Amino acid sequence: MRIELNCFRRQPGVGAALAVLLAVLSCNAIAQDFPVRPLRMIVASGAGGGTDIAGRHVAKTLADQLKVAAFVENRAGAGSATGSEFVARSAPDGHTLLFSSGSSIVMNPFLYKNLPYDSLRDFVAVGFVAAYPFVLITRADLPAVNLAEFAKFARERPGKLTYSSPGVGSVQHVWGTILFRSMGLDLLHVPYKGAASAHPDMIAGRIDAMFDNLSASLKYVEAGRLKALAVSAPKRAPQLPNVPTVNETGVTKFDGESWMGVFAPAATPAPVVEALRALLLNVVRDGEYVARVESGGGRIMAIPANQQQVFLRSEIERWGKLINQYSVTAE
């Protein structure tokens, strides 16, 4: 993709000759074919989870459209802070990107006291590509067939039931804690290193429940190996038409979708950001990519470039309020 840059803009306080020289040097460095080497997509969680699956779909679609490769690298740890900090400190040239759900960008500022990055200061959004509902899943033999029965079963056994997540500070941990505490339930959180590690223990009956991304757990629900009680989105998931939304159950109120987005270091030049946004716009218009998202229970997002930071700020405010209200911590 060719980057067009309006280079020759007079800068205040800079002599004409020097301004031209600086502009030429800047253009020689930036106005080139982009990308010039493989795109490195950092997923700040373990392999096999919902974010990882979605990130690999985006990377494959980008690679199919470009003349260079695009690949995913998992950098899990510290509730996704490890991978996020890595991207924030990477060279701002558009070749190292963060593929993230809302956890590291939106929730970590409220979960960790000494976070090594600032979401709005250190990152720029270059595209929100998909949103997935969460689904409350339980082990198949748990004696509850709906959310009301689950709440009653758990309320009668305070501190006895367990719920898993891909790790402390993950979306599954935060949203699960908010959901259960909003129902007045006391469950024991059991963190794993990635969602893919938690599912086998749930199937074996060693873990009772998990509030998980639909894309990662759908195959187990469809096979009858896990049970689905409610979904988090405003509307039912087409893949699970008989499973009500949390709000439909009347047990509690919860409305959320786990969105996936791509972020670059904040100092990335504007022309490169624009190029990345154009590439990602092509991704969400790609028929094969759309089919993959929808088959996994998700929907395509189409937030205009000038609204991306506004959306990010509103999500930070919304989930920050709930994290504080229900005293969710990661330390």
C-alpha positions as CSV (number, residue, x, y, z in Angstrom):
1,M,0.0,0.0,0.0
2,R,1.4,3.4,-1.0
3,I,1.4,6.1,1.7
4,E,0.8,9.6,0.4
5,L,2.1,12.3,2.7
6,N,1.7,16.0,2.5
7,C,5.4,16.7,3.3
8,F,6.0,20.3,2.5
9,R,4.2,22.1,5.2
10,R,6.0,25.2,6.7
11,Q,6.7,24.7,10.3
12,P,6.7,27.7,12.6
13,G,10.2,28.9,13.6
14,V,12.0,26.8,11.1
15,G,13.8,28.3,8.1
16,A,12.5,27.6,4.7
17,A,15.6,25.6,3.6
18,L,15.7,23.6,6.8
19,A,12.0,23.0,6.7
20,V,12.3,21.5,3.2
21,L,15.2,19.4,4.2
22,L,13.3,18.0,7.3
23,A,10.3,17.4,5.2
24,V,12.3,15.5,2.5
25,L,14.0,13.3,5.2
26,S,10.6,12.7,6.8
27,C,9.1,11.6,3.6
28,N,12.0,9.4,2.6
29,A,11.5,7.6,6.0
30,I,7.7,7.4,5.9
31,A,6.4,7.7,2.4
32,Q,7.2,4.2,1.3
33,D,5.4,1.1,0.5
34,F,3.8,-0.2,3.7
35,P,4.3,-2.7,5.2
36,V,7.9,-3.4,4.2
37,R,8.3,-6.5,6.4
38,P,6.0,-9.0,8.1
39,L,3.4,-7.6,10.5
40,R,3.8,-8.9,14.0
41,M,0.4,-9.2,15.8
42,I,0.9,-9.5,19.6
43,V,-1.9,-11.3,21.4
44,A,-1.5,-10.7,25.1
45,S,-3.1,-14.0,26.2
46,G,-2.4,-17.7,25.7
47,A,-3.0,-19.7,22.6
48,G,-6.4,-21.2,22.0
49,G,-8.6,-18.6,23.7
50,G,-11.2,-16.4,22.0
51,T,-8.8,-13.5,21.5
52,D,-6.1,-15.7,20.0
53,I,-8.6,-17.3,17.6
54,A,-9.9,-14.0,16.4
55,G,-6.3,-12.6,16.1
56,R,-5.3,-15.5,13.9
57,H,-8.3,-14.9,11.7
58,V,-7.3,-11.2,11.2
59,A,-3.6,-12.1,10.6
60,K,-4.5,-14.7,8.0
61,T,-6.9,-12.2,6.2
62,L,-4.2,-9.5,6.2
63,A,-1.6,-12.0,4.9
64,D,-3.9,-13.0,2.1
65,Q,-4.3,-9.4,1.1
66,L,-0.6,-8.3,1.4
67,K,2.6,-9.2,-0.2
68,V,4.2,-9.8,3.2
69,A,3.3,-12.2,6.0
70,A,1.3,-11.3,9.1
71,F,1.6,-13.6,12.1
72,V,0.4,-13.9,15.7
73,E,2.8,-14.0,18.7
74,N,1.3,-14.9,22.1
75,R,2.8,-12.9,25.0
76,A,0.7,-13.8,28.0
77,G,1.2,-12.7,31.6
78,A,0.0,-10.2,34.3
79,G,-3.6,-10.2,33.1
80,S,-2.4,-9.3,29.5
81,A,-0.2,-6.4,30.7
82,T,3.0,-8.2,29.6
83,G,2.0,-8.3,25.9
84,S,0.4,-4.8,26.0
85,E,3.5,-3.2,27.4
86,F,5.6,-4.9,24.9
87,V,3.7,-3.3,22.0
88,A,3.5,0.1,23.8
89,R,7.4,0.1,23.9
90,S,7.9,-1.3,20.4
91,A,9.1,0.8,17.5
92,P,6.2,3.0,16.3
93,D,6.5,2.0,12.7
94,G,3.2,0.0,12.3
95,H,4.8,-3.4,12.0
96,T,4.3,-4.5,15.7
97,L,0.7,-4.3,16.7
98,L,-1.5,-5.3,19.6
99,F,-4.5,-7.5,19.0
100,S,-6.6,-7.2,22.1
101,S,-9.9,-7.7,23.7
102,G,-11.1,-5.1,26.1
103,S,-9.1,-6.6,29.0
104,S,-5.6,-5.0,28.6
105,I,-6.8,-1.8,27.1
106,V,-10.0,-1.0,29.0
107,M,-9.8,-2.9,32.3
108,N,-6.2,-3.1,33.3
109,P,-6.0,0.5,34.3
110,F,-8.5,-0.3,37.1
111,L,-7.1,-3.7,38.1
112,Y,-3.4,-2.9,38.5
113,K,-2.0,-0.1,40.6
114,N,1.3,0.4,38.8
115,L,0.4,-0.4,35.2
116,P,3.5,0.2,32.9
117,Y,1.4,1.9,30.2
118,D,-1.5,4.3,29.8
119,S,-4.2,3.1,27.4
120,L,-5.1,6.5,25.9
121,R,-1.6,7.9,26.0
122,D,0.4,5.0,24.7
123,F,-1.9,3.4,22.1
124,V,-3.9,4.5,19.1
125,A,-6.8,2.4,17.8
126,V,-6.4,1.3,14.2
127,G,-9.5,-0.8,13.9
128,F,-12.2,-2.7,15.9
129,V,-12.8,-5.8,13.9
130,A,-15.4,-8.0,15.8
131,A,-17.5,-8.3,18.9
132,Y,-18.5,-11.6,20.5
133,P,-21.1,-12.3,23.2
134,F,-20.0,-14.2,26.3
135,V,-21.9,-17.3,27.4
136,L,-22.2,-18.7,30.9
137,I,-21.2,-22.3,30.6
138,T,-21.2,-25.0,33.3
139,R,-20.1,-28.6,33.6
140,A,-22.6,-30.8,31.8
141,D,-23.8,-32.6,35.0
142,L,-24.4,-29.5,37.1
143,P,-28.0,-29.7,38.2
144,A,-29.2,-26.4,36.8
145,V,-30.8,-25.8,33.4
146,N,-31.2,-22.0,33.6
147,L,-29.6,-19.0,35.3
148,A,-32.2,-18.8,38.1
149,E,-31.6,-22.5,39.0
150,F,-27.8,-21.9,38.9
151,A,-28.1,-18.9,41.2
152,K,-30.2,-20.9,43.7
153,F,-27.8,-23.8,43.5
154,A,-24.8,-21.6,44.1
155,R,-26.5,-19.5,46.8
156,E,-27.1,-22.7,48.8
157,R,-23.4,-23.5,48.6
158,P,-21.5,-20.3,49.3
159,G,-17.8,-20.5,48.5
160,K,-18.1,-24.1,47.3
161,L,-18.6,-23.7,43.5
162,T,-15.7,-22.7,41.2
163,Y,-15.5,-20.6,38.1
164,S,-12.5,-20.5,35.8
165,S,-10.8,-17.9,33.6
166,P,-7.7,-17.7,31.3
167,G,-6.0,-15.8,34.1
168,V,-6.4,-13.0,36.7
169,G,-7.4,-9.8,35.0
170,S,-8.7,-11.5,31.9
171,V,-12.1,-10.5,30.5
172,Q,-13.5,-13.9,31.7
173,H,-12.3,-13.2,35.3
174,V,-13.5,-9.6,35.4
175,W,-16.9,-10.2,33.7
176,G,-17.4,-13.4,35.6
177,T,-16.8,-11.7,38.9
178,I,-19.1,-8.8,38.0
179,L,-21.9,-11.2,36.9
180,F,-21.7,-13.5,40.0
181,R,-21.4,-10.6,42.5
182,S,-24.4,-8.8,40.8
183,M,-26.4,-12.0,41.7
184,G,-25.1,-12.0,45.2
185,L,-23.1,-15.3,44.7
186,D,-19.9,-16.4,46.3
187,L,-17.9,-18.5,43.9
188,L,-14.2,-19.4,44.0
189,H,-12.1,-18.1,41.1
190,V,-9.7,-20.6,39.6
191,P,-7.3,-18.9,37.0
192,Y,-5.7,-20.9,34.3
193,K,-3.0,-20.1,31.7
194,G,-5.4,-19.6,28.8
195,A,-9.0,-20.6,28.2
196,A,-8.0,-23.7,26.3
197,S,-6.5,-25.1,29.6
198,A,-9.7,-24.5,31.5
199,H,-12.1,-26.3,29.2
200,P,-10.8,-29.8,29.7
201,D,-11.2,-29.5,33.5
202,M,-14.7,-28.2,33.1
203,I,-15.5,-31.1,30.8
204,A,-14.1,-33.5,33.4
205,G,-16.2,-31.9,36.1
206,R,-13.4,-30.4,38.1
207,I,-14.6,-26.8,37.5
208,D,-18.2,-25.8,37.8
209,A,-18.7,-22.7,35.6
210,M,-17.1,-20.1,33.4
211,F,-18.3,-16.9,31.8
212,D,-16.5,-17.3,28.5
213,N,-16.2,-16.0,24.9
214,L,-18.8,-17.8,22.7
215,S,-16.3,-18.3,19.9
216,A,-14.0,-20.4,22.2
217,S,-16.7,-22.5,23.9
218,L,-19.3,-23.0,21.2
219,K,-18.0,-26.3,20.0
220,Y,-18.2,-27.8,23.5
221,V,-21.7,-26.6,24.0
222,E,-22.9,-27.9,20.6
223,A,-21.3,-31.3,21.4
224,G,-23.1,-31.4,24.7
225,R,-19.9,-31.5,26.7
226,L,-20.7,-28.2,28.4
227,K,-24.0,-26.6,29.2
228,A,-24.9,-23.0,28.2
229,L,-27.2,-21.0,30.5
230,A,-27.2,-17.4,29.3
231,V,-25.5,-15.1,26.8
232,S,-24.3,-11.6,27.6
233,A,-25.2,-9.7,24.4
234,P,-28.4,-7.6,24.0
235,K,-29.7,-10.2,21.6
236,R,-29.6,-14.0,21.6
237,A,-26.8,-15.6,19.6
238,P,-28.0,-17.2,16.4
239,Q,-25.8,-20.2,17.1
240,L,-27.6,-20.7,20.5
241,P,-31.1,-19.6,19.7
242,N,-32.6,-21.4,22.8
243,V,-30.2,-19.8,25.2
244,P,-31.6,-16.5,26.7
245,T,-29.7,-13.3,27.3
246,V,-28.8,-12.6,30.9
247,N,-31.2,-9.7,30.8
248,E,-34.0,-11.9,29.5
249,T,-33.7,-14.2,32.6
250,G,-34.7,-11.4,35.0
251,V,-32.1,-12.7,37.5
252,T,-29.7,-9.8,37.0
253,K,-28.7,-7.2,34.5
254,F,-25.6,-7.6,32.3
255,D,-25.0,-6.3,28.8
256,G,-21.6,-6.7,27.1
257,E,-19.8,-8.0,24.1
258,S,-16.1,-8.8,24.1
259,W,-14.8,-6.7,21.3
260,M,-11.6,-7.3,19.5
261,G,-9.4,-4.5,18.2
262,V,-6.0,-3.7,16.8
263,F,-3.8,-1.0,18.4
264,A,-0.5,0.6,17.4
265,P,2.0,2.5,19.6
266,A,0.8,6.1,20.0
267,A,3.8,7.6,18.2
268,T,3.1,5.7,15.0
269,P,3.1,8.3,12.2
270,A,-0.4,9.3,11.0
271,P,0.1,8.1,7.5
272,V,1.0,4.6,8.8
273,V,-2.1,4.7,11.1
274,E,-4.2,5.6,8.1
275,A,-2.7,2.8,6.0
276,L,-3.4,0.3,8.8
277,R,-7.0,1.5,9.1
278,A,-7.5,1.0,5.4
279,L,-6.1,-2.5,5.6
280,L,-8.3,-3.4,8.5
281,L,-11.3,-1.9,6.7
282,N,-10.6,-4.4,3.9
283,V,-10.4,-7.2,6.5
284,V,-13.9,-6.6,7.9
285,R,-15.2,-6.4,4.3
286,D,-13.7,-9.7,3.4
287,G,-16.3,-12.4,2.8
288,E,-14.3,-15.2,4.2
289,Y,-13.4,-13.3,7.4
290,V,-17.0,-12.2,7.9
291,A,-18.2,-15.8,7.6
292,R,-15.6,-16.9,10.2
293,V,-16.7,-14.3,12.7
294,E,-20.4,-15.0,12.3
295,S,-20.0,-18.7,12.4
296,G,-18.3,-18.3,15.8
297,G,-21.2,-16.2,17.1
298,G,-19.7,-12.8,16.6
299,R,-20.5,-9.7,14.6
300,I,-18.5,-7.3,12.5
301,M,-17.7,-3.9,13.9
302,A,-17.5,-0.8,11.8
303,I,-16.5,2.1,13.9
304,P,-15.4,5.1,11.8
305,A,-11.8,6.2,12.2
306,N,-12.7,9.5,13.8
307,Q,-14.8,7.7,16.4
308,Q,-12.4,5.0,17.4
309,Q,-10.8,6.9,20.3
310,V,-14.2,8.1,21.4
311,F,-15.4,4.5,21.6
312,L,-12.3,3.4,23.5
313,R,-12.7,6.2,26.0
314,S,-16.4,5.4,26.6
315,E,-15.6,1.7,27.2
316,I,-12.9,2.6,29.7
317,E,-15.4,4.8,31.6
318,R,-18.2,2.1,31.5
319,W,-16.2,-0.9,32.7
320,G,-14.1,1.1,35.1
321,K,-17.3,2.1,37.0
322,L,-18.4,-1.6,37.2
323,I,-15.0,-2.8,38.3
324,N,-15.0,-0.3,41.1
325,Q,-18.6,-1.0,42.0
326,Y,-18.0,-4.8,42.4
327,S,-14.5,-4.4,43.9
328,V,-12.8,-6.6,41.2
329,T,-9.1,-6.8,41.7
330,A,-6.1,-8.5,40.1
331,E,-3.5,-8.0,42.8
